[in-house]
């Protein structure tokens, strides 16, 4: 029996209650047991609290992490939008600006090239959000490099624009002989019947019939690259270098009016129509070369002709007739 904080037992010999006397060791054991149970219970409570409930500091840190994740996702969306704008700029650069100034497009292998060597993003690995952070870093690096390439390209385009006036005056843009009514167009670019061998052969220029001695004009600004006298092939002919990859050839001439190395301007008289070399009648054989390839001269008379006359020129030059050389 317990009375207050003291405990008693019933002594059957004396038929009375006596107080239980505890030893110091027993008291110490009880205290130790109580303290041990309290510590164990406290530890369990702390473990449960840390496992299922966040401390105020952890709650604050978790909110900050969630906010950073959100900001990274928003940042990635903005990078995607920037990438779309960059792709549009690159498309315009390749297919408009560089085409206008006749510059080769920049290959995608250069625009989209990655970064070789060691793993640049190794320090970002091993964390809970490593994938998100690495993705953002890679995208930013890619856009940074594309911006550098595009900036360099625009510097080149600006330089080309400054030379545009010179280029426009140098590119062949008129007919090499006076031909107001287009009646002098005899044969065009393409497969034609050879006048001597009577076989189907590719004709790399345009033939303009005209009396011997008719003036022949430079079709663009340039420098006289070559003058050659011959009784074969092109006969007496002149090659003008216009720069920007363009050259023009004037063949079967009767006489020359220029010298090698001379600078000439569009419309200057450089020679006179003849029938030298492999030719069956007085005429001018005219060719346009671009980067050492012979191309159709009919595409280079836009300074001379109206749209209607240009259509007529295309029709006349495309007839499958016999060439004069």
C-alpha positions in Angstrom: 0.0 0.0 0.0 1.1 3.5 -0.8 0.3 6.5 1.3 1.4 9.8 -0.3 4.8 9.1 -1.8 5.8 6.4 0.7 5.0 2.7 0.3 4.0 0.3 3.1 3.5 -3.4 3.5 1.4 -5.5 5.9 3.4 -7.4 8.5 1.4 -10.6 9.4 3.5 -11.2 12.4 2.7 -7.9 14.0 -0.6 -7.5 12.3 0.4 -3.9 11.3 1.7 -1.8 8.3 5.3 -1.0 8.1 7.1 1.4 5.8 9.2 -0.1 3.0 12.8 1.0 3.4 14.7 1.4 0.0 18.4 1.1 -0.2 20.6 3.8 -1.9 21.5 1.3 -4.7 17.8 0.5 -5.3 17.1 4.2 -5.5 20.0 4.7 -8.0 18.8 1.9 -10.2 15.3 3.3 -10.3 16.6 6.8 -11.2 18.9 5.3 -13.9 16.0 3.3 -15.3 13.8 6.3 -15.4 16.4 8.5 -17.1 17.2 5.7 -19.6 13.6 5.3 -20.5 13.2 9.1 -20.8 16.2 9.4 -23.1 15.0 6.5 -25.3 11.5 8.0 -25.5 13.0 11.4 -26.3 15.2 9.8 -29.0 12.2 8.1 -30.6 10.2 11.3 -30.5 13.1 13.3 -32.1 13.5 10.6 -34.8 9.8 10.6 -35.6 9.7 14.4 -35.6 12.7 14.7 -38.0 11.4 11.9 -40.2 7.9 13.2 -40.7 8.0 16.9 -39.7 10.3 19.7 -40.9 11.9 22.1 -38.6 11.3 25.8 -39.3 14.8 26.0 -40.8 14.2 23.0 -43.0 10.8 24.4 -44.1 12.5 27.6 -45.1 15.3 25.8 -47.0 12.7 23.5 -48.8 10.7 26.6 -49.9 13.9 28.2 -51.2 14.8 25.0 -53.1 11.3 24.8 -54.6 11.5 28.4 -55.6 14.9 27.8 -57.3 13.5 24.8 -59.2 10.7 27.0 -60.4 13.1 29.7 -61.4 15.3 27.2 -63.3 12.3 25.9 -65.2 11.2 29.4 -66.1 14.8 30.2 -67.1 14.9 27.1 -69.3 11.6 28.1 -71.0 13.1 31.6 -71.7 16.2 29.9 -73.1 14.0 27.8 -75.4 12.4 31.0 -76.6 15.8 32.6 -77.2 16.9 29.5 -79.1 13.8 29.8 -81.4 14.7 33.5 -82.1 18.3 32.5 -82.7 17.3 29.8 -85.1 15.1 32.3 -87.0 18.1 34.8 -87.2 20.4 32.0 -88.4 17.8 31.0 -91.1 17.6 34.6 -92.2 21.3 35.0 -92.2 21.9 31.9 -94.4 19.0 32.2 -96.8 18.5 36.0 -97.1 21.4 38.1 -96.0 24.2 35.9 -97.2 22.3 35.0 -100.4 21.9 38.7 -101.2 25.6 39.3 -100.9 26.4 35.9 -102.5 28.3 34.5 -99.5 28.3 30.9 -98.6 26.0 29.9 -95.8 27.5 28.9 -92.4 27.2 25.1 -92.0 25.1 23.9 -89.1 28.1 21.8 -88.0 29.8 25.1 -87.1 26.7 26.8 -85.7 25.6 23.9 -83.5 29.0 22.5 -82.6 29.4 21.3 -79.1 32.3 21.6 -76.7 34.9 18.8 -76.9 37.4 17.6 -74.3 36.7 17.1 -70.6 33.2 17.1 -69.0 32.5 20.8 -68.4 29.6 20.0 -66.1 31.2 17.4 -63.8 31.0 19.8 -60.8 27.2 20.0 -61.3 26.7 16.2 -61.0 25.8 14.2 -57.9 23.0 16.5 -56.6 19.3 16.0 -56.4 18.7 18.6 -59.2 21.9 18.0 -61.2 20.0 17.1 -64.4 18.0 20.4 -64.3 21.1 22.5 -63.5 23.3 20.7 -66.1 20.6 21.1 -68.8 20.4 24.9 -68.1 24.2 25.3 -68.2 24.6 23.4 -71.4 21.8 25.3 -73.1 23.3 28.6 -72.0 26.7 27.6 -73.3 25.2 26.5 -76.7 23.4 29.8 -77.1 26.5 31.8 -76.1 28.5 30.0 -78.8 25.8 30.5 -81.4 25.7 34.2 -80.5 29.4 34.4 -81.1 29.2 32.7 -84.5 26.2 34.8 -85.5 28.0 38.0 -84.4 31.0 37.0 -86.5 28.7 36.3 -89.4 27.0 39.7 -89.2 30.5 41.4 -89.1 31.2 39.6 -92.4 27.8 40.6 -93.8 28.4 44.3 -92.8 31.7 44.1 -94.7 29.9 42.6 -97.7 27.3 45.3 -97.6 30.0 48.0 -97.7 31.2 46.3 -100.9 27.7 45.9 -102.3 27.9 48.9 -104.7 31.2 47.7 -106.0 29.8 44.1 -106.4 26.7 45.4 -108.2 28.8 47.3 -110.7 31.1 44.4 -111.2 28.6 41.5 -111.8 27.8 41.1 -115.5 24.5 42.8 -116.1 24.1 43.9 -119.7 24.3 42.3 -123.1 27.7 42.3 -124.7 26.5 43.8 -128.0 23.8 46.3 -128.9 20.6 44.2 -129.2 17.6 46.5 -128.6 15.1 44.3 -130.6 16.7 41.0 -129.5 17.1 39.9 -133.1 20.8 39.1 -132.6 20.2 36.2 -130.2 21.3 33.3 -132.3 21.8 30.4 -129.9 21.6 29.9 -126.1 23.1 27.9 -123.3 22.5 24.1 -123.4 22.6 21.2 -125.8 22.8 22.4 -129.4 23.8 21.0 -132.8 27.4 21.7 -133.6 27.6 23.7 -136.8 30.6 21.8 -138.2 30.4 18.3 -136.7 26.6 18.2 -136.8 26.5 16.4 -133.5 24.6 17.2 -130.3 27.0 19.1 -128.0 26.7 21.2 -124.9 27.0 24.9 -125.7 28.4 26.8 -122.7 27.5 30.3 -123.8 25.3 32.5 -125.9 25.8 33.5 -129.6 25.0 36.9 -130.8 25.0 37.5 -134.6 26.4 40.8 -135.7 28.4 42.2 -138.7 32.2 42.0 -138.4 33.5 45.1 -136.6 30.4 45.5 -134.4 31.4 46.9 -131.0 31.6 44.4 -128.0 31.0 45.8 -124.6 32.3 44.8 -121.1 29.2 43.6 -119.2 30.6 44.6 -115.8 33.5 46.4 -114.1 36.7 44.5 -113.9 40.2 43.9 -115.1 41.4 42.3 -118.4 42.7 38.9 -117.3 43.7 37.4 -120.6 43.8 38.3 -124.3 44.5 35.5 -126.8 44.9 35.3 -130.5 44.0 31.9 -132.0 42.8 30.2 -135.2 41.1 27.4 -133.2 38.4 27.1 -130.7 37.4 30.4 -129.3 39.6 32.2 -131.8 40.6 35.7 -130.8 39.1 36.1 -127.3 39.2 38.2 -124.1 38.6 37.1 -120.5 37.6 39.8 -118.0 37.9 39.2 -114.2 35.1 41.0 -112.4 36.0 39.9 -108.9 33.6 38.2 -106.5 34.1 34.9 -108.4 32.9 36.2 -111.7 34.6 36.1 -115.1 33.3 36.7 -118.6 34.6 35.5 -122.0 34.2 37.2 -125.4 35.2 34.9 -128.3 35.7 35.0 -132.1 36.7 38.6 -132.1 38.1 40.4 -135.2 40.2 42.9 -133.1 40.9 43.9 -129.5 40.5 47.3 -127.9 42.1 46.6 -124.5 45.3 45.3 -123.0 46.0 42.7 -120.2 45.8 44.3 -116.7 43.7 47.2 -117.9 40.8 48.3 -115.6 37.6 48.6 -117.5 34.0 49.7 -116.6 30.7 48.3 -117.7 29.9 49.5 -121.2 33.5 50.0 -122.3 34.3 48.8 -125.8 36.8 46.0 -125.4 36.8 44.5 -128.9 34.9 43.9 -132.1 32.8 41.1 -133.5 34.5 38.6 -135.9 34.5 35.0 -137.1 37.9 33.8 -135.9 38.6 30.2 -134.6 35.9 27.6 -134.9 33.1 29.8 -136.2 30.8 29.5 -139.2 29.8 33.2 -139.4 30.5 36.6 -137.8 29.1 36.5 -134.3 30.1 36.9 -130.6 30.3 33.8 -128.4 29.7 35.1 -124.8 30.2 33.1 -121.5 29.8 33.9 -117.8 31.9 32.0 -115.2 31.2 31.8 -111.5 33.8 30.3 -109.3 35.4 28.6 -112.4 32.1 27.1 -113.5 30.3 28.1 -116.7 26.7 29.2 -116.0 23.9 30.4 -118.2 24.5 34.0 -119.3 20.7 34.6 -119.8 20.4 35.2 -116.1 22.6 38.3 -116.3 20.8 40.9 -118.5 18.6 42.5 -115.8 20.1 46.0 -116.4 19.2 45.9 -120.1 15.8 44.4 -120.4 12.2 45.0 -119.2 10.4 42.0 -117.8 8.6 41.4 -121.1 11.9 41.6 -123.0 13.6 39.3 -120.5 10.8 36.7 -121.1 11.4 37.0 -124.8 15.2 36.6 -124.3 14.7 33.4 -122.3 12.5 32.0 -125.0 14.9 32.9 -127.8 17.9 31.5 -126.0 16.2 28.3 -125.1 15.4 27.2 -128.7 17.0 23.9 -129.7 18.8 25.2 -132.8 22.3 25.1 -134.2 25.0 27.1 -132.6 27.6 29.2 -134.5 30.6 27.6 -132.9 
